[in-house]
Structure formats: C-alpha cells, structure tokens
C-alpha cells in the first residue's frame, strides 16, 4: 500500500490536557477535525501551591476520548493512532504507580504540581547561583515553573514523598505511560523542563550533584528518564488492554511519545505547506499563559529565553521558547479589578460568552460607531500584565503587574478601555520577545497563532498591530489537538516522519496584516512606555 493510499482511510486522535480540562479530537488523515469533546479537571489552589490529581486527569482524558468518538460516530477499529500533549506539570508516583502527595499529606491523591505553581522560587534561585553550564540552555536562568526546582523543593520540604517516589514524570509522559505502560520520556519534555541535553543525548550528572539532586542519577536516571525518545515515536505495544477499555479504543492502537501542550500547537501550525517553513513562523500559543516558539537550523542563545533545545519540537532543528506566565489569565485578573466587572459578567453569561469574548464584541461595536482604532480608544491607559512575573525575556518571577492611567470611571466603556489596554500589554510583551530573539539571529516572518484566548478577529488584529508582525491563522480551530494527532499519525506509520505529517495535515486559513504608519506609530510610542513601566515595576519589586 502506498503512503497516499494508507493516509486515505481511518482517523487519529489527539488528546490535549490543559490546566483546567482535557480535550480529545478525532481527525482525518488530512488534518480535518471530525469531532471533539472536553472534560473539566479539578485544580486545587492554596497560595502559591497549585495541585491536581493524576487519577482525576486520566478520568477526564478517558471521558473526553469516549465522548469525541461518540460525537464523531467513528468506530474504535478505525482509529489508527493516538497522541498526547499536556501542560508541563510534575507528576509523582509511588510504588506500583500509586499517587504520592506533593503538598498536604492528608490529600495523597493530589500528586501533581501544576506548571504555574511557584513554591520553588527559592530553589530556582539557588540553582541559578551555581552558574552551571546547563543553564545556558534555559536563557541563563532556570524557572520555578520547571521541574528540577520543584524536585528540590520536594526533597527539602516533603522528604517522605521524595524518598518513596518510584517515578517523577512530566504530565505528558505520565499520560503516555498510563496509555502504553512504556516509561520512555519524550525528548520534548525532558529537554525543555528537566535540563536533558538532547544535542548530547544525555543528562549532565554534575548538574544534579551541584543542585543537590545527585541521587536522581542513580540507575541511569531511572526515576526521571532512563530512556528518551523523539516525539511521535511508537511506545510499547500500543494501548494496553486496561487503557483501551478506559478510552473506548482497541488494545494495541499505536501510542505516540508526546509533547508539551504549547509545542503541540507549534507542530500543528509552523510546518504548514503554505507557511514558508518552520523557520519563518513564530508559534504563539495564547491561552491561560502564552508560549512563543521559534525554530532555527543552528543553535541561537537568547538571554532570558529558554533554549536552544535540540529536536524539542521539530525533529533535527533547534527551538527557542519564550512566553508569558499569565496571558489569558492576566486579562481575567485585570478585568476583575474593575467596578463594572460583576455586571459585565452577567451580560456575558446571558449571551453564553466568557467575559473577554463579550468585551471583544462590545469593543468592536463602540469602535465601529466612532470609526476609531482600539489603540486610540485606550489613550492614556497602560498595562504591564505581569501578574505572575516575567517569563521572557527578563526571566524574573518576582516582578508584578502595573496599571497606569486609571480614573474613577465605573461604566462599561471604561472596562472596555481597560480590556484593550490589557491586550495591548500582552502584545507588547510578545513584541519584546520577538525583538530579543531577532537581535541574536532568530528573526521571524509571521506569527502563527493558536490557543483559546486568541480566537477572535478583534484580538488577532490588535496583536498584529501591537507587534507590527503579520498574524497567520491556522485552518483548524484546534491546532494544539491537531499537533497531538499528528504525532499519532506518525506513530501509526501513516506518515514517515513529523515534518511530512505537518505539511500534509496543517494549513493556514487567513492572515491579519498590521495597519498603516499612523497606528504603527501609536503602538511604538506605547511600547516604549510599556518598557519604562516594566523597568520601574522590576525595581519596585525589590523594595
């Protein structure tokens, strides 16, 4: 059977586990979404602690896969492969795979430290003071959102959990283990979040010894990843009998080594045949947080930007990863401060919309009546939306948000102004990251946007204007799910490799060009103010 004939029949499933939900999508071999389903996941918050349960997550994954199959009216026998992506959260398993508590011992089921959990800030700072060479591949400073600071926190604050742990896994690798029984780690997860040096095909033992985690090197790093494979590699013998029953699929269905969720969004967008190639595109995943990813043929070192990581997204190429710790979540937080927020929530709910989505519609109506541009309406109001610090390019988890230009207005229009100013702030943060990458040899031609927070035309145009860079919109509404499905297609042998599958299964549906000189000049002026306020905020966080 030829490859084209092989690709003509059957379906693949992509599973995406985000912060608050698990989603599954059934795709054709041409990348067309047939059906999807979502199931909520519980999140437990206590100050800087943010935790989840891996059992709850797997239950949500199972429900979403079964639901997507039902909606698609597709038989289990027609599913040729399955791929997973997830947030970069830390899963802790004890003997026989049982959960161990990462916080309160009274809740052993809460065995996941969520990516946004900042309990390990002090541990991250200590690791950074070592100046170890592996830090060169995380922009010079490791983040408390990465796994080694969290592991060090566990060793120092929950030694009983740390000592009993059988496996420490990134959430993606937990999902593929749970599906296939194979403990192989994805090159994406361990390279981007655990300091695995993919270009050297190994861990640096001296880093773990220097960081106070030398015991993890025992048994060829068997507790964090003795075997590391390319994303899309077929794992084990496919779905185990137990996992197949839980998911409603057939035992033996190929399971692909997975990706971090943002990187799945990159796979689902940057390799589109009509996109000019992976190097021309910056993948921008705009959700609760945001992630920016650029691809280069040679390693590029960008201060404050994670990477360069070899083969962490596109096989055989280097990846630089930036982003904003709070993006969609920052807009939500910003809006909650406004006196009109409660009333606006009621209007939005009555229309079956989220508050940001409803405000985007209200903004468009007001601007149409006045024949004005959003940046003109936001005059005098400026937002640096760094509620959870700056992930890139300053790598400063301590800095905080700034809102300047507030008066005593309490009405809808003023809330819309604040919303627009917040979105501009997100755009200027993105502009800053793009500039930092371009300055050291990683320029891009366009931004390939994905993620639930960036779906409206209003937001896409505003981001194009704020950054001064063209925004490209994927043809699929679910590029992150598509990225996971692409991995499933590669594991099943439908396509020979990931780049081929990317070209065959993804494309762009439209583009948003930045507006002309007048609007560009306003954004440039506001961007300068953004950086000035950001600088003040960084100093203010110190005193």
C-alpha positions as CSV (number, residue, x, y, z in Angstrom):
1,X,0.0,0.0,0.0
2,X,1.4,3.4,-0.9
3,X,1.7,6.2,1.6
4,X,-1.1,8.2,0.0
5,X,-3.4,5.3,-0.1
6,X,-2.5,4.5,3.5
7,X,-3.3,8.0,4.5
8,X,-6.7,7.9,2.8
9,X,-8.5,5.8,5.4
10,X,-9.0,5.8,9.1
11,X,-8.6,8.5,11.8
12,X,-6.3,9.6,14.5
13,X,-7.0,11.1,18.0
14,X,-5.2,14.0,19.6
15,X,-5.5,14.5,23.4
16,X,-4.7,17.8,25.0
17,X,-4.5,18.2,28.7
18,X,-4.6,21.9,29.7
19,X,-4.7,23.5,33.1
20,X,-8.5,23.1,33.6
21,X,-9.6,20.5,31.2
22,X,-8.8,17.5,29.0
23,X,-9.8,17.6,25.4
24,X,-9.9,15.0,22.7
25,X,-10.2,15.4,18.9
26,X,-10.8,12.9,16.2
27,X,-9.1,14.0,12.9
28,X,-9.0,12.7,9.4
29,X,-5.6,11.9,7.9
30,X,-5.8,15.2,6.1
31,X,-6.0,17.1,9.4
32,X,-9.7,17.8,9.3
33,X,-11.3,17.9,12.8
34,X,-14.3,15.5,12.8
35,X,-15.4,16.0,16.4
36,X,-14.0,16.9,19.8
37,X,-15.1,16.7,23.5
38,X,-13.9,18.4,26.7
39,X,-14.0,17.3,30.3
40,X,-13.1,19.5,33.3
41,X,-10.2,18.8,35.6
42,X,-10.2,19.9,39.2
43,X,-7.5,22.4,40.3
44,X,-6.6,22.9,43.9
45,X,-5.1,26.2,44.9
46,X,-3.6,27.3,48.2
47,X,-1.4,30.5,47.9
48,X,1.5,29.7,45.6
49,X,0.6,26.0,45.7
50,X,-1.4,24.7,42.7
51,X,-2.1,21.0,42.6
52,X,-4.0,18.4,40.7
53,X,-4.7,14.6,40.8
54,X,-3.3,12.4,38.1
55,X,-6.2,10.0,38.6
56,X,-8.7,12.8,38.0
57,X,-6.8,13.8,34.9
58,X,-6.8,10.3,33.4
59,X,-10.5,10.0,34.2
60,X,-11.1,13.3,32.3
61,X,-8.9,12.1,29.4
62,X,-10.9,8.8,29.2
63,X,-14.3,10.7,29.2
64,X,-13.2,13.1,26.5
65,X,-11.9,10.4,24.2
66,X,-15.0,8.3,24.5
67,X,-17.1,11.5,24.1
68,X,-15.3,12.5,20.9
69,X,-15.7,9.1,19.4
70,X,-19.4,9.2,20.1
71,X,-19.9,12.6,18.6
72,X,-17.8,11.6,15.5
73,X,-19.7,8.3,15.1
74,X,-16.4,6.7,14.5
75,X,-15.6,3.0,15.4
76,X,-12.7,2.2,17.7
77,X,-11.4,-0.1,14.9
78,X,-11.0,2.9,12.6
79,X,-8.6,4.8,15.0
80,X,-5.1,4.2,13.7
81,X,-3.1,6.1,16.4
82,X,-3.3,8.4,19.4
83,X,-1.1,11.2,20.5
84,X,-1.0,13.2,23.8
85,X,0.2,16.7,24.9
86,X,-0.1,18.3,28.3
87,X,1.0,21.2,30.5
88,X,4.5,20.9,31.9
89,X,3.3,19.8,35.3
90,X,5.1,17.4,37.6
91,X,3.5,14.0,38.4
92,X,4.8,12.0,41.4
93,X,4.1,8.3,41.6
94,X,4.9,5.8,44.4
95,X,5.3,2.0,44.3
96,X,3.1,0.3,41.7
97,X,2.2,3.7,40.2
98,X,0.1,5.0,43.2
99,X,-0.1,8.8,43.7
100,X,2.0,10.4,46.4
101,X,1.1,13.8,48.0
102,X,3.0,16.8,46.8
103,X,1.5,19.1,49.4
104,X,-0.8,18.3,52.3
105,X,-0.2,14.6,53.3
106,X,-3.9,14.4,54.1
107,X,-4.5,14.5,50.3
108,X,-2.4,11.8,48.7
109,X,-4.5,12.0,45.5
110,X,-3.0,15.4,44.8
111,X,0.2,14.2,43.3
112,X,0.7,16.8,40.6
113,X,2.5,20.1,41.0
114,X,0.9,22.3,38.3
115,X,3.2,24.2,35.9
116,X,2.1,27.6,37.3
117,X,2.9,26.6,40.9
118,X,5.7,28.9,42.2
119,X,6.5,27.2,45.5
120,X,10.1,26.6,44.3
121,X,11.2,30.2,43.7
122,X,13.9,30.0,46.3
123,X,15.2,26.6,45.0
124,X,15.3,28.0,41.5
125,X,17.4,31.0,42.7
126,X,19.8,28.7,44.4
127,X,20.2,26.5,41.3
128,X,20.8,29.7,39.2
129,X,23.5,30.8,41.5
130,X,25.5,27.7,40.6
131,X,26.0,29.1,37.1
132,X,26.1,25.5,35.8
133,X,26.5,25.1,32.0
134,X,23.1,23.5,31.5
135,X,21.6,26.9,32.4
136,X,22.9,28.2,29.1
137,X,20.1,26.3,27.5
138,X,17.3,27.9,29.6
139,X,18.2,31.5,28.8
140,X,20.8,31.6,31.7
141,X,18.2,31.2,34.4
142,X,16.0,28.2,35.3
143,X,12.4,29.0,36.1
144,X,10.4,27.8,39.2
145,X,7.9,26.5,36.6
146,X,10.5,23.9,35.5
147,X,10.8,20.5,37.2
148,X,14.2,20.5,38.8
149,X,13.5,23.3,41.3
150,X,10.2,21.6,42.1
151,X,12.1,18.3,42.7
152,X,14.5,20.1,45.0
153,X,11.6,21.7,46.9
154,X,10.0,18.2,47.4
155,X,13.3,16.8,48.6
156,X,13.7,19.6,51.2
157,X,10.0,20.0,52.2
158,X,8.4,16.6,51.6
159,X,11.2,14.2,52.0
160,X,8.9,11.3,52.8
161,X,7.2,11.8,49.3
162,X,10.5,12.4,47.6
163,X,12.2,9.3,49.0
164,X,9.2,7.0,48.4
165,X,8.7,8.1,44.8
166,X,9.1,5.5,42.1
167,X,8.8,7.9,39.2
168,X,8.8,11.6,38.6
169,X,7.2,12.4,35.3
170,X,6.2,15.3,33.2
171,X,2.4,15.2,32.8
172,X,2.7,14.3,29.1
173,X,5.0,11.3,29.9
174,X,2.6,10.2,32.6
175,X,-0.2,10.1,30.0
176,X,1.8,8.0,27.6
177,X,2.9,5.7,30.3
178,X,-0.7,5.3,31.5
179,X,-1.8,4.6,27.9
180,X,1.0,2.2,26.9
181,X,2.9,1.1,30.0
182,X,6.1,2.5,28.5
183,X,8.2,4.7,30.8
184,X,10.1,6.3,27.9
185,X,10.2,10.1,28.2
186,X,9.7,12.5,25.3
187,X,12.7,14.4,24.2
188,X,10.4,17.5,24.3
189,X,9.5,17.3,28.0
190,X,12.9,16.4,29.5
191,X,14.8,18.8,27.3
192,X,12.6,21.8,27.9
193,X,11.8,21.3,31.5
194,X,14.3,18.9,33.1
195,X,17.7,20.0,31.7
196,X,18.2,16.9,29.5
197,X,20.8,17.9,26.9
198,X,19.3,16.5,23.7
199,X,22.2,17.6,21.5
200,X,24.5,15.5,23.7
201,X,21.8,12.7,24.1
202,X,22.2,12.6,27.8
203,X,21.8,14.1,31.3
204,X,24.6,16.0,32.9
205,X,25.3,14.2,36.1
206,X,27.3,17.1,37.6
207,X,24.4,19.4,37.3
208,X,22.2,17.2,39.6
209,X,25.0,16.8,42.0
210,X,25.7,20.5,42.2
211,X,21.9,21.2,42.6
212,X,21.6,18.8,45.5
213,X,19.7,16.2,43.5
214,X,22.6,13.8,42.8
215,X,20.5,10.8,43.9
216,X,18.4,11.1,40.8
217,X,21.4,10.0,38.7
218,X,21.3,6.5,40.3
219,X,20.4,3.7,37.8
220,X,21.0,5.9,34.8
221,X,18.4,8.4,35.9
222,X,15.7,5.7,36.1
223,X,13.4,7.8,38.2
224,X,13.3,10.8,35.8
225,X,14.0,9.1,32.4
226,X,16.4,6.3,31.6
227,X,15.2,6.2,28.0
228,X,14.4,9.3,26.0
229,X,12.8,9.1,22.6
230,X,11.7,11.5,19.8
231,X,8.1,12.9,19.9
232,X,5.9,10.7,17.7
233,X,7.9,7.5,18.4
234,X,5.6,4.5,18.9
235,X,5.6,3.4,22.5
236,X,5.4,-0.1,23.9
237,X,2.9,-2.3,22.1
238,X,0.4,0.4,21.8
239,X,-2.6,0.8,24.1
240,X,-2.7,-1.7,27.0
241,X,-5.8,-3.7,27.5
242,X,-6.8,-1.6,30.5
243,X,-6.2,1.7,28.8
244,X,-8.0,0.6,25.7
245,X,-11.1,-0.3,27.8
246,X,-11.0,3.0,29.7
247,X,-10.6,5.1,26.5
248,X,-13.1,3.1,24.4
249,X,-10.4,2.1,21.9
250,X,-8.8,-1.1,20.7
251,X,-5.8,-2.7,22.5
252,X,-2.6,-2.3,20.5
253,X,-3.6,1.1,18.9
254,X,-0.3,2.9,18.4
255,X,0.6,5.4,21.1
256,X,3.0,8.3,20.3
257,X,5.5,9.8,22.6
258,X,4.0,13.2,23.3
259,X,4.7,16.9,23.6
260,X,4.2,19.8,26.0
261,X,0.9,21.5,25.0
262,X,2.4,24.6,23.6
263,X,4.8,22.6,21.5
264,X,1.9,20.6,20.1
265,X,0.4,23.9,19.0
266,X,3.7,24.6,17.2
267,X,3.6,21.2,15.4
268,X,0.0,21.9,14.4
269,X,0.9,25.2,12.8
270,X,4.5,26.1,11.8
271,X,5.1,23.3,9.3
272,X,2.0,24.1,7.1
273,X,2.9,23.8,3.4
274,X,1.7,27.4,2.8
275,X,3.5,28.9,5.7
276,X,7.0,29.4,4.3
277,X,8.6,26.7,6.5
278,X,9.1,26.3,10.3
279,X,11.9,28.9,10.4
280,X,9.6,31.6,9.1
281,X,7.0,31.2,11.7
282,X,6.8,32.0,15.4
283,X,4.3,29.7,17.1
284,X,2.3,31.7,19.5
285,X,0.0,29.7,21.8
286,X,-2.3,32.2,23.6
287,X,-4.2,30.5,26.4
288,X,-4.1,30.8,30.2
289,X,-0.5,31.5,29.7
290,X,1.3,32.1,26.4
291,X,4.2,30.4,24.8
292,X,6.4,31.6,21.9
293,X,8.5,29.2,19.9
294,X,11.0,29.9,17.1
295,X,12.8,27.3,15.0
296,X,16.4,27.6,13.7
297,X,18.8,25.3,12.0
298,X,21.7,26.3,14.2
299,X,21.6,27.0,18.0
300,X,20.8,30.6,19.0
301,X,21.3,31.7,22.6
302,X,18.8,34.4,23.7
303,X,19.2,35.8,27.2
304,X,16.0,35.3,29.2
305,X,14.5,32.9,26.6
306,X,14.5,29.2,27.1
307,X,16.7,27.1,24.8
308,X,18.2,26.5,22.4
309,X,16.7,23.0,22.7
310,X,17.6,20.4,20.0
311,X,14.7,18.4,18.5
312,X,12.4,19.5,21.2
313,X,9.6,20.4,18.7
314,X,10.6,20.0,15.0
315,X,13.0,17.0,14.8
316,X,16.6,17.9,13.9
317,X,16.1,21.6,14.5
318,X,16.7,23.9,17.4
319,X,13.9,25.6,19.4
320,X,13.9,28.8,21.4
321,X,10.9,29.1,23.8
322,X,9.7,32.2,25.5
323,X,6.3,33.2,26.7
324,X,4.2,35.0,29.4
325,X,3.4,33.2,32.6
326,X,0.0,34.8,32.6
327,X,-1.7,35.8,29.4
328,X,-5.4,34.9,29.2
329,X,-5.3,34.6,32.9
330,X,-3.8,38.0,33.2
331,X,-6.7,39.5,31.2
332,X,-9.1,37.7,33.5
333,X,-7.4,39.0,36.6
334,X,-7.2,42.6,35.2
335,X,-10.9,42.7,34.5
336,X,-11.9,41.5,37.9
337,X,-10.5,44.7,39.5
338,X,-13.0,46.9,37.7
339,X,-16.2,48.0,39.4
340,X,-18.3,47.1,36.3
341,X,-17.0,43.5,36.2
342,X,-19.9,41.9,38.1
343,X,-22.5,43.5,35.8
344,X,-20.4,42.7,32.7
345,X,-20.1,39.0,33.8
346,X,-23.9,38.9,34.0
347,X,-24.3,40.3,30.5
348,X,-21.7,37.9,29.1
349,X,-23.3,34.9,30.8
350,X,-26.7,35.8,29.4
351,X,-25.1,35.7,25.9
352,X,-23.4,32.4,26.6
353,X,-19.9,34.0,26.4
354,X,-16.9,34.5,28.6
355,X,-16.3,38.0,29.8
356,X,-13.3,38.6,27.5
357,X,-15.2,37.3,24.5
358,X,-18.2,39.5,25.3
359,X,-16.0,42.6,25.8
360,X,-14.3,42.0,22.5
361,X,-17.8,42.2,20.8
362,X,-18.6,45.3,22.8
363,X,-15.3,47.0,21.9
364,X,-15.9,46.2,18.2
365,X,-19.4,47.9,18.4
366,X,-18.1,51.0,20.1
367,X,-15.2,51.4,17.8
368,X,-17.4,50.9,14.7
369,X,-19.7,53.7,15.9
370,X,-16.8,56.0,16.4
371,X,-14.8,54.9,13.4
372,X,-11.8,54.6,15.7
373,X,-9.0,52.1,16.3
374,X,-8.6,50.3,19.6
375,X,-5.3,51.9,20.4
376,X,-6.9,55.3,20.0
377,X,-9.6,54.3,22.5
378,X,-7.0,53.1,25.0
379,X,-5.3,56.5,25.1
380,X,-3.7,57.3,28.5
381,X,-4.3,53.8,30.0
382,X,-1.3,51.4,30.0
383,X,-1.0,47.9,31.4
384,X,2.0,45.7,32.0
385,X,0.1,42.4,32.7
386,X,2.8,40.5,34.5
387,X,0.8,39.3,37.5
388,X,3.0,36.1,37.7
389,X,6.3,37.8,36.9
390,X,8.1,37.9,33.6
391,X,9.0,34.6,31.9
392,X,10.8,36.1,28.9
393,X,12.9,37.9,28.1
394,X,13.8,39.0,31.7
395,X,13.2,35.7,33.5
396,X,12.1,37.5,36.6
397,X,9.4,35.7,38.6
398,X,9.3,38.5,41.2
399,X,8.1,41.4,39.1
400,X,4.4,42.2,39.1
401,X,1.8,43.9,37.0
402,X,1.4,47.7,36.5
403,X,-1.8,49.6,35.6
404,X,-1.3,53.3,34.8
405,X,-3.9,55.9,33.9
406,X,-6.9,54.9,35.9
407,X,-9.5,57.4,36.9
408,X,-12.8,57.0,38.8
409,X,-14.9,55.8,35.9
410,X,-17.1,52.8,36.7
411,X,-19.0,52.1,33.4
412,X,-18.8,49.6,30.6
413,X,-16.8,51.9,28.3
414,X,-14.1,52.3,30.9
415,X,-14.0,48.5,31.3
416,X,-13.6,48.1,27.6
417,X,-10.7,50.6,27.6
418,X,-9.0,48.6,30.4
419,X,-9.5,45.4,28.4
420,X,-8.0,46.9,25.2
421,X,-5.0,48.3,27.2
422,X,-4.5,44.9,28.7
423,X,-4.5,43.2,25.3
424,X,-2.0,45.8,24.1
425,X,0.2,44.9,27.1
426,X,0.1,41.2,26.0
427,X,1.0,42.3,22.5
428,X,3.9,44.4,23.7
429,X,5.2,41.6,25.8
430,X,5.1,39.4,22.7
431,X,6.8,42.2,20.7
432,X,9.6,42.3,23.3
433,X,10.2,38.6,23.0
434,X,10.3,38.7,19.2
435,X,12.8,41.6,19.3
436,X,15.0,39.7,21.8
437,X,15.1,36.7,19.5
438,X,15.7,38.7,16.3
439,X,18.5,40.6,17.9
440,X,20.6,37.5,18.2
441,X,19.8,35.8,14.9
442,X,16.3,34.3,15.1
443,X,14.0,36.6,13.1
444,X,10.6,35.5,12.0
445,X,8.2,36.5,9.2
446,X,4.9,35.9,10.8
447,X,3.1,34.8,14.0
448,X,1.2,31.5,13.8
449,X,-1.5,31.9,16.5
450,X,-3.3,29.2,18.4
451,X,-5.0,28.8,21.7
452,X,-8.4,29.6,23.0
453,X,-7.6,33.2,24.2
454,X,-6.7,34.4,20.7
455,X,-9.6,33.2,18.5
456,X,-11.5,36.4,17.9
457,X,-10.7,38.6,14.9
458,X,-10.6,41.6,17.2
459,X,-7.8,40.2,19.2
460,X,-5.9,38.9,16.2
461,X,-5.9,42.3,14.5
462,X,-4.9,44.0,17.7
463,X,-2.0,41.7,18.3
464,X,-0.8,42.2,14.7
465,X,-0.9,46.0,15.3
466,X,0.8,45.8,18.7
467,X,3.6,43.6,17.5
468,X,4.0,45.0,14.0
469,X,4.1,41.5,12.7
470,X,1.6,39.6,10.4
471,X,-0.7,37.1,12.2
472,X,-1.4,33.8,10.4
473,X,-4.5,31.8,11.4
474,X,-4.5,28.0,11.2
475,X,-7.2,26.4,9.1
476,X,-8.2,24.2,12.1
477,X,-9.8,25.6,15.1
478,X,-7.8,23.2,17.3
479,X,-4.1,23.4,16.3
480,X,-2.9,22.1,19.7
481,X,-5.2,19.0,19.3
482,X,-4.0,18.7,15.7
483,X,-0.4,18.7,16.8
484,X,-1.1,15.8,19.2
485,X,-3.0,14.0,16.4
486,X,0.0,14.5,14.0
487,X,2.1,12.5,16.5
488,X,-0.4,9.7,16.5
489,X,-0.3,9.6,12.7
490,X,3.5,9.3,12.8
491,X,3.5,6.6,15.4
492,X,1.0,4.6,13.3
493,X,3.2,4.9,10.3
494,X,0.7,6.8,8.3
495,X,3.4,9.4,7.5
496,X,7.1,8.6,7.6
497,X,8.1,11.5,9.9
498,X,6.8,14.5,11.7
499,X,7.7,17.2,9.1
500,X,5.9,15.3,6.4
501,X,2.8,14.9,8.6
502,X,2.9,18.6,9.5
503,X,2.9,19.6,5.8
504,X,0.2,17.1,4.9
505,X,-2.2,17.8,7.9
506,X,-1.9,21.6,8.6
507,X,-2.5,24.8,6.6
508,X,-3.4,28.4,7.1
509,X,-6.9,29.9,6.5
510,X,-6.1,33.6,6.7
511,X,-3.8,36.4,7.8
512,X,-4.0,39.7,9.7
513,X,-1.7,42.5,8.5
514,X,-0.5,45.3,10.8
515,X,-2.2,48.6,10.0
516,X,-0.5,51.6,8.5
517,X,2.0,54.2,9.7
518,X,-0.3,56.2,12.0
519,X,-1.5,53.2,14.0
520,X,2.0,51.7,14.0
521,X,3.5,55.0,15.4
522,X,1.0,54.9,18.3
523,X,1.9,51.3,19.2
524,X,5.6,52.1,19.0
525,X,5.1,55.0,21.5
526,X,3.0,52.9,23.8
527,X,5.6,50.1,23.6
528,X,8.3,52.5,24.8
529,X,6.1,53.4,27.8
530,X,5.4,49.7,28.4
531,X,9.1,49.0,28.7
532,X,9.6,52.0,31.0
533,X,6.8,50.9,33.3
534,X,8.1,47.4,33.2
535,X,11.5,48.6,34.3
536,X,10.0,50.6,37.2
537,X,8.0,47.5,38.3
538,X,11.1,45.3,38.3
539,X,12.8,47.9,40.6
540,X,9.7,48.3,42.7
541,X,9.5,44.5,43.4
542,X,12.9,44.8,45.1
543,X,11.9,47.3,47.9
